[in-house]
């Protein structure tokens, strides 16, 4: 019974337009999340290793203006959790 449901859902995801779009959307979300996590790690490492504040570190690694607030808040949150 479970295998039939799994096979049906797998076929739907692979063979229908809606299924393929769903899979592509999930993969894109995961890619963006991974990219954001990696950027935050880089930001935190630069701050720690160079003893810079968040603003200077974001300037150096080139974080775009529209993302600066998010990364600044995320960095401050991560640093508060390390204390």
Beta strands, then each sheet from edge to edge (+ up, - down):
end
